[in-house]
Amino acid sequence: MKEIEGSSNIEAIGHDGDTLSIRFKGGAVYDYMNFPADMHTKWMEHIDAGGSAGGWFHKHIKLSDYVGKKRETK
């Protein structure tokens, strides 16, 4: 997972080719199945260009049809 600097809500983002994983501040991790690699690339480019990780998440994931599943913690 890539650590995200400067985000007030998102701590890290990872993608394994099919599943997007997001670790939020506070430690909760959510997995989003069938998340396209090109969308992940666009998000990382947005962040690398100084854009808001949380704003992009809200617009392109939270308000879309993607459904996250919270990982169980041990």
C-alpha positions as CSV (number, residue, x, y, z in Angstrom):
1,M,0.0,0.0,0.0
2,K,1.2,3.5,-0.8
3,E,1.2,5.9,2.2
4,I,-0.7,9.1,1.4
5,E,0.9,12.3,2.8
6,G,-1.3,15.2,3.8
7,S,-4.7,13.5,3.7
8,S,-7.0,14.2,6.6
9,N,-8.9,10.9,6.1
10,I,-6.9,8.4,4.0
11,E,-3.7,6.9,5.3
12,A,-2.8,4.5,2.5
13,I,-4.1,3.1,-0.8
14,G,-3.2,-0.2,-2.6
15,H,-4.4,-2.0,-5.7
16,D,-3.6,-5.6,-6.6
17,G,-5.0,-5.6,-10.1
18,D,-8.6,-6.3,-9.1
19,T,-9.1,-5.0,-5.6
20,L,-8.6,-1.5,-4.3
21,S,-7.7,-1.3,-0.6
22,I,-7.9,1.8,1.4
23,R,-6.7,2.3,5.0
24,F,-8.3,5.2,6.6
25,K,-7.0,7.2,9.6
26,G,-7.9,5.2,12.7
27,G,-6.9,2.0,11.0
28,A,-10.0,0.7,9.3
29,V,-9.3,-1.0,5.9
30,Y,-11.9,-1.3,3.2
31,D,-11.6,-3.4,0.1
32,Y,-13.4,-2.5,-3.2
33,M,-13.6,-5.5,-5.5
34,N,-13.5,-5.3,-9.3
35,F,-11.9,-1.8,-9.2
36,P,-10.3,-1.0,-12.5
37,A,-6.5,-0.6,-12.6
38,D,-6.8,2.5,-14.8
39,M,-9.0,4.2,-12.2
40,H,-6.4,3.5,-9.5
41,T,-3.7,4.9,-11.8
42,K,-5.8,8.1,-12.4
43,W,-6.3,8.5,-8.6
44,M,-2.5,8.1,-7.9
45,E,-1.8,10.7,-10.7
46,H,-4.3,13.1,-9.1
47,I,-2.7,12.7,-5.7
48,D,0.9,13.0,-7.1
49,A,-0.2,16.2,-8.8
50,G,-1.2,17.7,-5.4
51,G,-4.9,16.8,-5.6
52,S,-7.1,15.8,-2.7
53,A,-7.1,12.0,-2.0
54,G,-10.4,12.3,0.0
55,G,-12.1,14.5,-2.6
56,W,-11.3,12.1,-5.4
57,F,-12.5,9.2,-3.2
58,H,-15.7,10.9,-2.5
59,K,-16.5,11.8,-6.1
60,H,-15.3,8.7,-7.9
61,I,-15.8,5.9,-5.4
62,K,-18.2,6.9,-2.5
63,L,-20.8,8.4,-4.8
64,S,-20.5,5.6,-7.4
65,D,-21.6,2.0,-7.5
66,Y,-18.4,0.7,-5.8
67,V,-19.1,-1.0,-2.5
68,G,-16.4,-1.4,0.1
69,K,-16.2,-4.2,2.5
70,K,-14.5,-3.6,5.8
71,R,-11.7,-6.0,6.7
72,E,-12.1,-7.9,9.9
73,T,-9.5,-7.1,12.5
74,K,-7.9,-9.7,14.7
